[in-house]
Amino acid sequence: PQSVLGYDVTAERLAARDPDAVGRARTVVEDLLERAECFYRSADLGTPMLPARARYAVLAASRTYEAIGARIRRFPAGGLPERAVVGAPGKALHVLRGVAAGAHPRRGSPVHDATLHTALRGLPGANPG
């Protein structure tokens, strides 16, 4: 988002592979991937409370998106891939990882970070506590 990148980082500059724009975008992407890791681990603690079908779907999606983030991280420093995918075999693997995680949920560790809910405040259905 422009508010994070800065208003002078335009889509045109990124498409032209302007080194400054790409470098700033890479920094933001790294920060977002780090933040996503916190959400993935926190979500793992909550998935046992979901109905089984939803639990497996959420965990499979979580593992797949986590793998996409890992691919982005492996891209050479200072650059960004135009697109990062895991492909059908990778998706199948991550669906299996999600099923395994749903069958053997983690309990008690790590400690849930309630500050992750800050962005949900005031939304319909969000728990105010």
N, CA, C and O atoms as a Tinker XYZ file with bonds, in Angstrom:
   516  protein
     1  N      0.822000   -1.205000    0.000000    73     2
     2  CA     0.000000    0.000000    0.000000    64     1     3
     3  C      0.855000    1.253000    0.000000    63     2     4     5
     4  O      1.930000    1.286000    0.598000    81     3
     5  N      0.377000    2.263000   -0.662000    73     3     6
     6  CA     1.114000    3.528000   -0.754000    64     5     7
     7  C      1.444000    4.096000    0.619000    63     6     8     9
     8  O      2.512000    4.681000    0.800000    81     7
     9  N      0.553000    3.938000    1.585000    73     7    10
    10  CA     0.805000    4.505000    2.911000    64     9    11
    11  C      2.014000    3.869000    3.586000    63    10    12    13
    12  O      2.630000    4.486000    4.455000    81    11
    13  N      2.363000    2.644000    3.199000    73    11    14
    14  CA     3.518000    1.966000    3.779000    64    13    15
    15  C      4.763000    2.190000    2.928000    63    14    16    17
    16  O      5.851000    2.408000    3.460000    81    15
    17  N      4.604000    2.137000    1.613000    73    15    18
    18  CA     5.742000    2.290000    0.711000    64    17    19
    19  C      6.223000    3.729000    0.609000    63    18    20    21
    20  O      7.419000    3.986000    0.471000    81    19
    21  N      5.300000    4.647000    0.676000    73    19    22
    22  CA     5.618000    6.049000    0.423000    64    21    23
    23  C      5.025000    6.420000   -0.921000    63    22    24    25
    24  O      5.032000    5.616000   -1.853000    81    23
    25  N      4.528000    7.600000   -1.020000    73    23    26
    26  CA     3.782000    7.996000   -2.214000    64    25    27
    27  C      4.627000    8.123000   -3.469000    63    26    28    29
    28  O      4.083000    8.158000   -4.573000    81    27
    29  N      5.944000    8.194000   -3.326000    73    27    30
    30  CA     6.773000    8.292000   -4.535000    64    29    31
    31  C      7.120000    6.927000   -5.120000    63    30    32    33
    32  O      7.760000    6.859000   -6.169000    81    31
    33  N      6.715000    5.841000   -4.470000    73    31    34
    34  CA     6.915000    4.498000   -5.025000    64    33    35
    35  C      5.647000    4.153000   -5.799000    63    34    36    37
    36  O      4.632000    3.765000   -5.221000    81    35
    37  N      5.728000    4.303000   -7.102000    73    35    38
    38  CA     4.561000    4.084000   -7.958000    64    37    39
    39  C      4.645000    2.715000   -8.633000    63    38    40    41
    40  O      5.704000    2.089000   -8.692000    81    39
    41  N      3.508000    2.281000   -9.133000    73    39    42
    42  CA     3.464000    1.023000   -9.881000    64    41    43
    43  C      4.387000    1.100000  -11.094000    63    42    44    45
    44  O      5.022000    0.112000  -11.465000    81    43
    45  N      4.456000    2.268000  -11.700000    73    43    46
    46  CA     5.329000    2.451000  -12.866000    64    45    47
    47  C      6.799000    2.271000  -12.485000    63    46    48    49
    48  O      7.556000    1.634000  -13.217000    81    47
    49  N      7.197000    2.821000  -11.364000    73    47    50
    50  CA     8.592000    2.669000  -10.916000    64    49    51
    51  C      8.905000    1.219000  -10.580000    63    50    52    53
    52  O      9.997000    0.728000  -10.866000    81    51
    53  N      7.941000    0.538000   -9.972000    73    51    54
    54  CA     8.155000   -0.877000   -9.665000    64    53    55
    55  C      8.228000   -1.707000  -10.940000    63    54    56    57
    56  O      9.083000   -2.583000  -11.066000    81    55
    57  N      7.328000   -1.432000  -11.890000    73    55    58
    58  CA     7.331000   -2.171000  -13.162000    64    57    59
    59  C      8.620000   -1.949000  -13.932000    63    58    60    61
    60  O      9.096000   -2.849000  -14.623000    81    59
    61  N      9.195000   -0.738000  -13.815000    73    59    62
    62  CA    10.449000   -0.413000  -14.492000    64    61    63
    63  C     11.660000   -0.947000  -13.719000    63    62    64    65
    64  O     12.801000   -0.780000  -14.149000    81    63
    65  N     11.402000   -1.591000  -12.576000    73    63    66
    66  CA    12.455000   -2.155000  -11.723000    64    65    67
    67  C     13.437000   -1.100000  -11.214000    63    66    68    69
    68  O     14.638000   -1.345000  -11.103000    81    67
    69  N     12.888000    0.089000  -10.905000    73    67    70
    70  CA    13.685000    1.147000  -10.298000    64    69    71
    71  C     14.273000    0.596000   -8.998000    63    70    72    73
    72  O     13.521000    0.185000   -8.115000    81    71
    73  N     15.606000    0.579000   -8.862000    73    71    74
    74  CA    16.240000   -0.055000   -7.692000    64    73    75
    75  C     15.761000    0.493000   -6.348000    63    74    76    77
    76  O     15.573000   -0.277000   -5.406000    81    75
    77  N     15.563000    1.800000   -6.243000    73    75    78
    78  CA    15.102000    2.383000   -4.983000    64    77    79
    79  C     13.683000    1.909000   -4.664000    63    78    80    81
    80  O     13.397000    1.514000   -3.533000    81    79
    81  N     12.806000    1.947000   -5.651000    73    79    82
    82  CA    11.414000    1.540000   -5.447000    64    81    83
    83  C     11.335000    0.054000   -5.109000    63    82    84    85
    84  O     10.607000   -0.333000   -4.194000    81    83
    85  N     12.068000   -0.772000   -5.830000    73    83    86
    86  CA    12.049000   -2.217000   -5.578000    64    85    87
    87  C     12.638000   -2.520000   -4.200000    63    86    88    89
    88  O     12.116000   -3.370000   -3.478000    81    87
    89  N     13.709000   -1.839000   -3.835000    73    87    90
    90  CA    14.312000   -2.038000   -2.520000    64    89    91
    91  C     13.362000   -1.686000   -1.393000    63    90    92    93
    92  O     13.266000   -2.409000   -0.401000    81    91
    93  N     12.658000   -0.570000   -1.548000    73    91    94
    94  CA    11.684000   -0.190000   -0.522000    64    93    95
    95  C     10.532000   -1.180000   -0.471000    63    94    96    97
    96  O     10.058000   -1.526000    0.611000    81    95
    97  N     10.080000   -1.638000   -1.635000    73    95    98
    98  CA     8.996000   -2.621000   -1.683000    64    97    99
    99  C      9.447000   -3.924000   -1.025000    63    98   100   101
   100  O      8.677000   -4.550000   -0.297000    81    99
   101  N     10.679000   -4.330000   -1.276000    73    99   102
   102  CA    11.205000   -5.564000   -0.680000    64   101   103
   103  C     11.220000   -5.458000    0.840000    63   102   104   105
   104  O     10.877000   -6.418000    1.530000    81   103
   105  N     11.607000   -4.322000    1.358000    73   103   106
   106  CA    11.625000   -4.110000    2.806000    64   105   107
   107  C     10.224000   -4.246000    3.379000    63   106   108   109
   108  O     10.033000   -4.883000    4.415000    81   107
   109  N      9.242000   -3.650000    2.709000    73   107   110
   110  CA     7.852000   -3.743000    3.176000    64   109   111
   111  C      7.366000   -5.187000    3.103000    63   110   112   113
   112  O      6.708000   -5.666000    4.027000    81   111
   113  N      7.684000   -5.880000    2.018000    73   111   114
   114  CA     7.271000   -7.279000    1.873000    64   113   115
   115  C      7.886000   -8.127000    2.986000    63   114   116   117
   116  O      7.197000   -8.955000    3.581000    81   115
   117  N      9.159000   -7.932000    3.269000    73   115   118
   118  CA     9.807000   -8.683000    4.357000    64   117   119
   119  C      9.106000   -8.424000    5.690000    63   118   120   121
   120  O      8.873000   -9.352000    6.464000    81   119
   121  N      8.773000   -7.169000    5.951000    73   119   122
   122  CA     8.066000   -6.829000    7.187000    64   121   123
   123  C      6.703000   -7.517000    7.247000    63   122   124   125
   124  O      6.317000   -8.043000    8.291000    81   123
   125  N      5.979000   -7.513000    6.133000    73   123   126
   126  CA     4.667000   -8.149000    6.087000    64   125   127
   127  C      4.769000   -9.664000    6.252000    63   126   128   129
   128  O      3.926000  -10.273000    6.911000    81   127
   129  N      5.790000  -10.272000    5.662000    73   127   130
   130  CA     5.976000  -11.716000    5.820000    64   129   131
   131  C      6.292000  -12.070000    7.268000    63   130   132   133
   132  O      5.823000  -13.086000    7.780000    81   131
   133  N      7.081000  -11.238000    7.922000    73   131   134
   134  CA     7.397000  -11.455000    9.336000    64   133   135
   135  C      6.131000  -11.345000   10.180000    63   134   136   137
   136  O      5.903000  -12.147000   11.085000    81   135
   137  N      5.329000  -10.361000    9.878000    73   135   138
   138  CA     4.059000  -10.174000   10.589000    64   137   139
   139  C      3.120000  -11.359000   10.337000    63   138   140   141
   140  O      2.439000  -11.827000   11.250000    81   139
   141  N      3.092000  -11.834000    9.100000    73   139   142
   142  CA     2.238000  -12.973000    8.753000    64   141   143
   143  C      2.618000  -14.199000    9.570000    63   142   144   145
   144  O      1.743000  -14.958000    9.987000    81   143
   145  N      3.918000  -14.406000    9.805000    73   143   146
   146  CA     4.362000  -15.548000   10.607000    64   145   147
   147  C      3.721000  -15.516000   11.997000    63   146   148   149
   148  O      3.323000  -16.553000   12.527000    81   147
   149  N      3.625000  -14.336000   12.573000    73   147   150
   150  CA     2.981000  -14.207000   13.890000    64   149   151
   151  C      1.516000  -14.610000   13.808000    63   150   152   153
   152  O      1.002000  -15.290000   14.696000    81   151
   153  N      0.848000  -14.192000   12.743000    73   151   154
   154  CA    -0.563000  -14.549000   12.573000    64   153   155
   155  C     -0.730000  -16.050000   12.349000    63   154   156   157
   156  O     -1.652000  -16.654000   12.898000    81   155
   157  N      0.142000  -16.659000   11.553000    73   155   158
   158  CA     0.042000  -18.110000   11.315000    64   157   159
   159  C      0.164000  -18.887000   12.622000    63   158   160   161
   160  O     -0.631000  -19.787000   12.892000    81   159
   161  N      1.162000  -18.537000   13.431000    73   159   162
   162  CA     1.365000  -19.264000   14.689000    64   161   163
   163  C      0.204000  -19.021000   15.652000    63   162   164   165
   164  O     -0.228000  -19.943000   16.343000    81   163
   165  N     -0.297000  -17.810000   15.702000    73   163   166
   166  CA    -1.426000  -17.512000   16.564000    64   165   167
   167  C     -2.674000  -18.247000   16.091000    63   166   168   169
   168  O     -3.436000  -18.766000   16.906000    81   167
   169  N     -2.884000  -18.293000   14.791000    73   167   170
   170  CA    -4.052000  -18.996000   14.238000    64   169   171
   171  C     -3.992000  -20.479000   14.564000    63   170   172   173
   172  O     -5.026000  -21.107000   14.794000    81   171
   173  N     -2.793000  -21.043000   14.585000    73   171   174
   174  CA    -2.662000  -22.462000   14.925000    64   173   175
   175  C     -3.275000  -22.753000   16.294000    63   174   176   177
   176  O     -3.818000  -23.835000   16.519000    81   175
   177  N     -3.187000  -21.790000   17.202000    73   175   178
   178  CA    -3.744000  -21.987000   18.542000    64   177   179
   179  C     -5.272000  -21.956000   18.528000    63   178   180   181
   180  O     -5.917000  -22.610000   19.347000    81   179
   181  N     -5.854000  -21.189000   17.589000    73   179   182
   182  CA    -7.300000  -21.054000   17.550000    64   181   183
   183  C     -8.010000  -22.088000   16.699000    63   182   184   185
   184  O     -9.208000  -22.307000   16.876000    81   183
   185  N     -7.306000  -22.724000   15.787000    73   183   186
   186  CA    -7.983000  -23.652000   14.877000    64   185   187
   187  C     -8.638000  -24.846000   15.570000    63   186   188   189
   188  O     -9.630000  -25.350000   15.044000    81   187
   189  N     -8.151000  -25.333000   16.714000    73   187   190
   190  CA    -8.866000  -26.442000   17.359000    64   189   191
   191  C    -10.311000  -26.087000   17.745000    63   190   192   193
   192  O    -11.134000  -26.977000   17.962000    81   191
   193  N    -10.612000  -24.794000   17.829000    73   191   194
   194  CA   -11.965000  -24.365000   18.184000    64   193   195
   195  C    -12.903000  -24.330000   16.973000    63   194   196   197
   196  O    -14.110000  -24.145000   17.133000    81   195
   197  N    -12.363000  -24.503000   15.777000    73   195   198
   198  CA   -13.178000  -24.487000   14.565000    64   197   199
   199  C    -13.772000  -25.863000   14.297000    63   198   200   201
   200  O    -13.213000  -26.877000   14.715000    81   199
   201  N    -14.921000  -25.902000   13.592000    73   199   202
   202  CA   -15.427000  -27.199000   13.144000    64   201   203
   203  C    -14.370000  -27.865000   12.263000    63   202   204   205
   204  O    -13.593000  -27.175000   11.603000    81   203
   205  N    -14.336000  -29.196000   12.248000    73   203   206
   206  CA   -13.276000  -29.947000   11.564000    64   205   207
   207  C    -13.078000  -29.509000   10.117000    63   206   208   209
   208  O    -11.946000  -29.243000    9.713000    81   207
   209  N    -14.151000  -29.426000    9.323000    73   207   210
   210  CA   -13.980000  -29.055000    7.906000    64   209   211
   211  C    -13.329000  -27.692000    7.754000    63   210   212   213
   212  O    -12.433000  -27.513000    6.928000    81   211
   213  N    -13.780000  -26.729000    8.552000    73   211   214
   214  CA   -13.205000  -25.385000    8.483000    64   213   215
   215  C    -11.760000  -25.407000    8.967000    63   214   216   217
   216  O    -10.900000  -24.739000    8.395000    81   215
   217  N    -11.496000  -26.174000   10.019000    73   215   218
   218  CA   -10.142000  -26.251000   10.578000    64   217   219
   219  C     -9.145000  -26.717000    9.524000    63   218   220   221
   220  O     -8.089000  -26.110000    9.349000    81   219
   221  N     -9.481000  -27.794000    8.823000    73   219   222
   222  CA    -8.566000  -28.327000    7.817000    64   221   223
   223  C     -8.382000  -27.362000    6.650000    63   222   224   225
   224  O     -7.278000  -27.222000    6.125000    81   223
   225  N     -9.452000  -26.704000    6.250000    73   223   226
   226  CA    -9.355000  -25.739000    5.155000    64   225   227
   227  C     -8.479000  -24.547000    5.543000    63   226   228   229
   228  O     -7.645000  -24.099000    4.757000    81   227
   229  N     -8.675000  -24.042000    6.753000    73   227   230
   230  CA    -7.886000  -22.898000    7.228000    64   229   231
   231  C     -6.417000  -23.282000    7.342000    63   230   232   233
   232  O     -5.543000  -22.520000    6.928000    81   231
   233  N     -6.143000  -24.436000    7.891000    73   231   234
   234  CA    -4.752000  -24.869000    8.046000    64   233   235
   235  C     -4.084000  -25.142000    6.699000    63   234   236   237
   236  O     -2.910000  -24.822000    6.518000    81   235
   237  N     -4.815000  -25.727000    5.759000    73   235   238
   238  CA    -4.252000  -25.971000    4.427000    64   237   239
   239  C     -3.926000  -24.651000    3.737000    63   238   240   241
   240  O     -2.861000  -24.502000    3.138000    81   239
   241  N     -4.847000  -23.694000    3.825000    73   239   242
   242  CA    -4.595000  -22.380000    3.215000    64   241   243
   243  C     -3.430000  -21.691000    3.908000    63   242   244   245
   244  O     -2.578000  -21.095000    3.249000    81   243
   245  N     -3.389000  -21.769000    5.227000    73   243   246
   246  CA    -2.308000  -21.153000    5.985000    64   245   247
   247  C     -0.951000  -21.705000    5.564000    63   246   248   249
   248  O     -0.013000  -20.947000    5.321000    81   247
   249  N     -0.854000  -23.028000    5.479000    73   247   250
   250  CA     0.418000  -23.652000    5.098000    64   249   251
   251  C      0.807000  -23.289000    3.660000    63   250   252   253
   252  O      1.986000  -23.091000    3.367000    81   251
   253  N     -0.170000  -23.204000    2.778000    73   251   254
   254  CA     0.109000  -22.856000    1.383000    64   253   255
   255  C      0.613000  -21.413000    1.268000    63   254   256   257
   256  O      1.605000  -21.155000    0.586000    81   255
   257  N     -0.062000  -20.481000    1.928000    73   255   258
   258  CA     0.380000  -19.082000    1.872000    64   257   259
   259  C      1.723000  -18.889000    2.572000    63   258   260   261
   260  O      2.533000  -18.059000    2.161000    81   259
   261  N      1.947000  -19.651000    3.619000    73   259   262
   262  CA     3.244000  -19.604000    4.295000    64   261   263
   263  C      4.352000  -20.052000    3.334000    63   262   264   265
   264  O      5.439000  -19.473000    3.326000    81   263
   265  N      4.078000  -21.075000    2.531000    73   263   266
   266  CA     5.050000  -21.568000    1.549000    64   265   267
   267  C      5.295000  -20.532000    0.445000    63   266   268   269
   268  O      6.418000  -20.395000   -0.040000    81   267
   269  N      4.256000  -19.814000    0.053000    73   267   270
   270  CA     4.432000  -18.742000   -0.942000    64   269   271
   271  C      5.345000  -17.666000   -0.366000    63   270   272   273
   272  O      6.223000  -17.156000   -1.061000    81   271
   273  N      5.140000  -17.322000    0.897000    73   271   274
   274  CA     6.008000  -16.342000    1.551000    64   273   275
   275  C      7.453000  -16.812000    1.593000    63   274   276   277
   276  O      8.376000  -16.019000    1.409000    81   275
   277  N      7.648000  -18.105000    1.835000    73   275   278
   278  CA     9.010000  -18.655000    1.857000    64   277   279
   279  C      9.657000  -18.535000    0.480000    63   278   280   281
   280  O     10.851000  -18.251000    0.383000    81   279
   281  N      8.892000  -18.744000   -0.575000    73   279   282
   282  CA     9.437000  -18.581000   -1.937000    64   281   283
   283  C      9.855000  -17.142000   -2.185000    63   282   284   285
   284  O     10.906000  -16.881000   -2.770000    81   283
   285  N      9.026000  -16.216000   -1.736000    73   283   286
   286  CA     9.361000  -14.792000   -1.908000    64   285   287
   287  C     10.654000  -14.485000   -1.159000    63   286   288   289
   288  O     11.515000  -13.773000   -1.675000    81   287
   289  N     10.792000  -15.015000    0.047000    73   287   290
   290  CA    12.008000  -14.769000    0.834000    64   289   291
   291  C     13.251000  -15.328000    0.162000    63   290   292   293
   292  O     14.338000  -14.770000    0.315000    81   291
   293  N     13.112000  -16.425000   -0.583000    73   291   294
   294  CA    14.272000  -17.027000   -1.250000    64   293   295
   295  C     14.678000  -16.269000   -2.516000    63   294   296   297
   296  O     15.744000  -16.532000   -3.073000    81   295
   297  N     13.852000  -15.341000   -2.972000    73   295   298
   298  CA    14.204000  -14.555000   -4.151000    64   297   299
   299  C     15.428000  -13.714000   -3.792000    63   298   300   301
   300  O     15.552000  -13.267000   -2.651000    81   299
   301  N     16.335000  -13.491000   -4.747000    73   299   302
   302  CA    17.564000  -12.749000   -4.433000    64   301   303
   303  C     17.307000  -11.415000   -3.725000    63   302   304   305
   304  O     16.362000  -10.695000   -4.045000    81   303
   305  N     18.157000  -11.114000   -2.772000    73   303   306
   306  CA    18.032000   -9.879000   -1.998000    64   305   307
   307  C     17.961000   -8.668000   -2.914000    63   306   308   309
   308  O     18.642000   -8.595000   -3.937000    81   307
   309  N     17.126000   -7.728000   -2.522000    73   307   310
   310  CA    16.997000   -6.496000   -3.282000    64   309   311
   311  C     16.013000   -6.575000   -4.430000    63   310   312   313
   312  O     15.783000   -5.577000   -5.113000    81   311
   313  N     15.425000   -7.743000   -4.659000    73   311   314
   314  CA    14.468000   -7.889000   -5.750000    64   313   315
   315  C     13.181000   -8.515000   -5.272000    63   314   316   317
   316  O     13.060000   -8.948000   -4.126000    81   315
   317  N     12.223000   -8.553000   -6.177000    73   315   318
   318  CA    10.944000   -9.183000   -5.895000    64   317   319
   319  C     10.517000   -9.990000   -7.110000    63   318   320   321
   320  O     10.698000   -9.542000   -8.243000    81   319
   321  N      9.955000  -11.169000   -6.892000    73   319   322
   322  CA     9.440000  -11.917000   -8.041000    64   321   323
   323  C      8.170000  -11.260000   -8.547000    63   322   324   325
   324  O      7.451000  -10.624000   -7.776000    81   323
   325  N      7.885000  -11.407000   -9.837000    73   323   326
   326  CA     6.623000  -10.881000  -10.348000    64   325   327
   327  C      5.465000  -11.659000   -9.758000    63   326   328   329
   328  O      4.393000  -11.104000   -9.518000    81   327
   329  N      5.683000  -12.947000   -9.525000    73   327   330
   330  CA     4.659000  -13.798000   -8.946000    64   329   331
   331  C      5.344000  -14.978000   -8.263000    63   330   332   333
   332  O      6.333000  -15.510000   -8.767000    81   331
   333  N      4.818000  -15.374000   -7.130000    73   331   334
   334  CA     5.361000  -16.533000   -6.419000    64   333   335
   335  C      4.240000  -17.557000   -6.258000    63   334   336   337
   336  O      3.170000  -17.236000   -5.739000    81   335
   337  N      4.483000  -18.772000   -6.698000    73   335   338
   338  CA     3.488000  -19.841000   -6.605000    64   337   339
   339  C      4.156000  -21.100000   -6.067000    63   338   340   341
   340  O      5.379000  -21.232000   -6.116000    81   339
   341  N      3.347000  -22.022000   -5.554000    73   339   342
   342  CA     3.888000  -23.296000   -5.101000    64   341   343
   343  C      3.531000  -24.429000   -6.056000    63   342   344   345
   344  O      4.109000  -25.511000   -5.947000    81   343
   345  N      2.613000  -24.226000   -6.978000    73   343   346
   346  CA     2.254000  -25.257000   -7.954000    64   345   347
   347  C      1.400000  -26.360000   -7.342000    63   346   348   349
   348  O      1.264000  -26.450000   -6.122000    81   347
   349  N      0.829000  -27.194000   -8.197000    73   347   350
   350  CA    -0.089000  -28.243000   -7.749000    64   349   351
   351  C      0.561000  -29.242000   -6.785000    63   350   352   353
   352  O     -0.037000  -29.557000   -5.756000    81   351
   353  N      1.774000  -29.757000   -7.084000    73   351   354
   354  CA     2.379000  -30.687000   -6.117000    64   353   355
   355  C      2.632000  -30.029000   -4.761000    63   354   356   357
   356  O      2.430000  -30.645000   -3.715000    81   355
   357  N      3.071000  -28.782000   -4.791000    73   355   358
   358  CA     3.304000  -28.059000   -3.537000    64   357   359
   359  C      2.018000  -27.848000   -2.768000    63   358   360   361
   360  O      1.984000  -28.004000   -1.548000    81   359
   361  N      0.946000  -27.489000   -3.489000    73   359   362
   362  CA    -0.339000  -27.304000   -2.818000    64   361   363
   363  C     -0.789000  -28.602000   -2.170000    63   362   364   365
   364  O     -1.275000  -28.595000   -1.038000    81   363
   365  N     -0.633000  -29.723000   -2.877000    73   363   366
   366  CA    -1.027000  -31.023000   -2.315000    64   365   367
   367  C     -0.251000  -31.300000   -1.027000    63   366   368   369
   368  O     -0.819000  -31.760000   -0.037000    81   367
   369  N      1.044000  -31.018000   -1.052000    73   367   370
   370  CA     1.867000  -31.207000    0.135000    64   369   371
   371  C      1.363000  -30.356000    1.294000    63   370   372   373
   372  O      1.267000  -30.832000    2.425000    81   371
   373  N      1.041000  -29.091000    1.009000    73   371   374
   374  CA     0.632000  -28.182000    2.077000    64   373   375
   375  C     -0.775000  -28.482000    2.573000    63   374   376   377
   376  O     -1.091000  -28.213000    3.732000    81   375
   377  N     -1.623000  -29.034000    1.715000    73   375   378
   378  CA    -2.933000  -29.517000    2.181000    64   377   379
   379  C     -2.712000  -30.655000    3.168000    63   378   380   381
   380  O     -3.363000  -30.706000    4.211000    81   379
   381  N     -1.796000  -31.572000    2.846000    73   379   382
   382  CA    -1.482000  -32.673000    3.770000    64   381   383
   383  C     -0.895000  -32.151000    5.080000    63   382   384   385
   384  O     -1.219000  -32.659000    6.154000    81   383
   385  N     -0.039000  -31.145000    4.993000    73   383   386
   386  CA     0.513000  -30.536000    6.204000    64   385   387
   387  C     -0.600000  -29.937000    7.056000    63   386   388   389
   388  O     -0.583000  -30.058000    8.281000    81   387
   389  N     -1.577000  -29.286000    6.401000    73   387   390
   390  CA    -2.709000  -28.707000    7.121000    64   389   391
   391  C     -3.561000  -29.761000    7.791000    63   390   392   393
   392  O     -4.000000  -29.589000    8.929000    81   391
   393  N     -3.797000  -30.865000    7.077000    73   391   394
   394  CA    -4.574000  -31.969000    7.652000    64   393   395
   395  C     -3.845000  -32.548000    8.861000    63   394   396   397
   396  O     -4.458000  -32.813000    9.894000    81   395
   397  N     -2.543000  -32.740000    8.728000    73   395   398
   398  CA    -1.757000  -33.270000    9.849000    64   397   399
   399  C     -1.794000  -32.317000   11.042000    63   398   400   401
   400  O     -1.925000  -32.751000   12.187000    81   399
   401  N     -1.679000  -31.028000   10.770000    73   399   402
   402  CA    -1.715000  -30.044000   11.861000    64   401   403
   403  C     -3.093000  -30.023000   12.515000    63   402   404   405
   404  O     -3.202000  -29.843000   13.728000    81   403
   405  N     -4.144000  -30.208000   11.718000    73   403   406
   406  CA    -5.491000  -30.228000   12.281000    64   405   407
   407  C     -5.755000  -31.464000   13.113000    63   406   408   409
   408  O     -6.505000  -31.418000   14.088000    81   407
   409  N     -5.142000  -32.565000   12.732000    73   407   410
   410  CA    -5.317000  -33.810000   13.471000    64   409   411
   411  C     -4.525000  -33.813000   14.776000    63   410   412   413
   412  O     -4.889000  -34.505000   15.727000    81   411
   413  N     -3.447000  -33.041000   14.817000    73   411   414
   414  CA    -2.588000  -32.967000   16.003000    64   413   415
   415  C     -2.348000  -31.502000   16.356000    63   414   416   417
   416  O     -1.230000  -31.008000   16.208000    81   415
   417  N     -3.381000  -30.803000   16.819000    73   415   418
   418  CA    -3.232000  -29.365000   17.080000    64   417   419
   419  C     -2.252000  -29.085000   18.220000    63   418   420   421
   420  O     -2.106000  -29.862000   19.163000    81   419
   421  N     -1.592000  -27.939000   18.085000    73   419   422
   422  CA    -0.703000  -27.470000   19.152000    64   421   423
   423  C     -1.567000  -26.864000   20.245000    63   422   424   425
   424  O     -2.539000  -26.167000   19.956000    81   423
   425  N     -1.233000  -27.115000   21.442000    73   423   426
   426  CA    -1.978000  -26.530000   22.556000    64   425   427
   427  C     -0.991000  -25.932000   23.552000    63   426   428   429
   428  O     -0.002000  -26.558000   23.934000    81   427
   429  N     -1.291000  -24.710000   23.958000    73   427   430
   430  CA    -0.538000  -24.100000   25.030000    64   429   431
   431  C      0.743000  -23.392000   24.638000    63   430   432   433
   432  O      1.235000  -22.580000   25.421000    81   431
   433  N      1.295000  -23.647000   23.501000    73   431   434
   434  CA     2.547000  -23.000000   23.114000    64   433   435
   435  C      2.512000  -22.784000   21.613000    63   434   436   437
   436  O      2.124000  -23.706000   20.896000    81   435
   437  N      2.879000  -21.669000   21.109000    73   435   438
   438  CA     3.297000  -20.449000   21.794000    64   437   439
   439  C      2.117000  -19.716000   22.420000    63   438   440   441
   440  O      0.962000  -20.068000   22.179000    81   439
   441  N      2.404000  -18.718000   23.206000    73   439   442
   442  CA     1.369000  -17.929000   23.860000    64   441   443
   443  C      0.714000  -17.028000   22.815000    63   442   444   445
   444  O      1.393000  -16.402000   22.001000    81   443
   445  N     -0.608000  -16.977000   22.853000    73   443   446
   446  CA    -1.350000  -16.139000   21.911000    64   445   447
   447  C     -1.039000  -14.668000   22.151000    63   446   448   449
   448  O     -0.986000  -14.222000   23.298000    81   447
   449  N     -0.835000  -13.922000   21.087000    73   447   450
   450  CA    -0.542000  -12.497000   21.141000    64   449   451
   451  C     -1.819000  -11.723000   20.829000    63   450   452   453
   452  O     -2.183000  -11.579000   19.662000    81   451
   453  N     -2.498000  -11.225000   21.855000    73   451   454
   454  CA    -3.777000  -10.522000   21.681000    64   453   455
   455  C     -3.639000   -9.236000   20.873000    63   454   456   457
   456  O     -4.633000   -8.745000   20.338000    81   455
   457  N     -2.437000   -8.679000   20.770000    73   455   458
   458  CA    -2.276000   -7.440000   19.994000    64   457   459
   459  C     -2.511000   -7.679000   18.505000    63   458   460   461
   460  O     -2.684000   -6.724000   17.748000    81   459
   461  N     -2.520000   -8.944000   18.074000    73   459   462
   462  CA    -2.786000   -9.241000   16.670000    64   461   463
   463  C     -4.218000   -8.891000   16.275000    63   462   464   465
   464  O     -4.523000   -8.788000   15.086000    81   463
   465  N     -5.089000   -8.709000   17.250000    73   463   466
   466  CA    -6.492000   -8.411000   16.978000    64   465   467
   467  C     -6.778000   -6.926000   16.838000    63   466   468   469
   468  O     -7.924000   -6.547000   16.598000    81   467
   469  N     -5.784000   -6.088000   16.980000    73   467   470
   470  CA    -5.982000   -4.647000   16.933000    64   469   471
   471  C     -6.741000   -4.214000   15.683000    63   470   472   473
   472  O     -7.626000   -3.363000   15.768000    81   471
   473  N     -6.412000   -4.781000   14.533000    73   471   474
   474  CA    -7.050000   -4.382000   13.278000    64   473   475
   475  C     -8.511000   -4.806000   13.206000    63   474   476   477
   476  O     -9.239000   -4.329000   12.336000    81   475
   477  N     -8.953000   -5.678000   14.086000    73   475   478
   478  CA   -10.334000   -6.171000   14.061000    64   477   479
   479  C    -11.283000   -5.344000   14.921000    63   478   480   481
   480  O    -12.500000   -5.509000   14.837000    81   479
   481  N    -10.741000   -4.466000   15.738000    73   479   482
   482  CA   -11.585000   -3.679000   16.652000    64   481   483
   483  C    -12.670000   -2.926000   15.893000    63   482   484   485
   484  O    -12.402000   -2.249000   14.900000    81   483
   485  N    -13.885000   -3.056000   16.377000    73   483   486
   486  CA   -15.007000   -2.327000   15.799000    64   485   487
   487  C    -15.675000   -3.027000   14.638000    63   486   488   489
   488  O    -16.710000   -2.563000   14.159000    81   487
   489  N    -15.114000   -4.135000   14.170000    73   487   490
   490  CA   -15.724000   -4.855000   13.043000    64   489   491
   491  C    -16.877000   -5.729000   13.555000    63   490   492   493
   492  O    -16.819000   -6.243000   14.672000    81   491
   493  N    -17.920000   -5.894000   12.738000    73   491   494
   494  CA   -19.038000   -6.733000   13.173000    64   493   495
   495  C    -18.565000   -8.159000   13.475000    63   494   496   497
   496  O    -17.813000   -8.743000   12.696000    81   495
   497  N    -19.000000   -8.709000   14.591000    73   495   498
   498  CA   -18.655000  -10.077000   14.963000    64   497   499
   499  C    -17.327000  -10.221000   15.664000    63   498   500   501
   500  O    -17.009000  -11.302000   16.159000    81   499
   501  N    -16.535000   -9.153000   15.724000    73   499   502
   502  CA   -15.236000   -9.239000   16.394000    64   501   503
   503  C    -15.450000   -9.210000   17.894000    63   502   504   505
   504  O    -16.265000   -8.437000   18.398000    81   503
   505  N    -14.727000  -10.041000   18.596000    73   503   506
   506  CA   -14.835000  -10.112000   20.039000    64   505   507
   507  C    -14.139000   -8.889000   20.633000    63   506   508   509
   508  O    -12.935000   -8.718000   20.449000    81   507
   509  N    -14.885000   -8.034000   21.348000    73   507   510
   510  CA   -14.266000   -6.817000   21.909000    64   509   511
   511  C    -13.239000   -7.093000   22.980000    63   510   512   513
   512  O    -12.431000   -6.217000   23.287000    81   511
   513  N    -13.239000   -8.296000   23.569000    73   511   514
   514  CA   -12.281000   -8.626000   24.626000    64   513   515
   515  C    -10.996000   -9.040000   24.042000    63   514   516
   516  O    -10.059000   -9.358000   24.774000    81   515
